[in-house]
């Protein structure tokens, strides 16, 4: 996030609203335990949407494995992947409703 840029952008408000809908639906249909799991699932996609510039700069190596993130990721890619991950449950739910 750049200096002078508003914190509450349209994408942050929309992604926050999606998370609230997911958590409320999970709580109503499956109880509090599932609502907590759903909220936990949403942490990484929301972080990629809200803080894609910071997440893109992250580089690190696995603890004991030679595989790791060795270069920076473009923030725009993280933003799109975050939205895809966040909307995946809704898309799967629609698919289940549409298919016989």
Beta strands, then each sheet from edge to edge (+ up, - down):
strand 1: 60-61
strand 2: 68-69
sheet 1: 1+ 2-
end
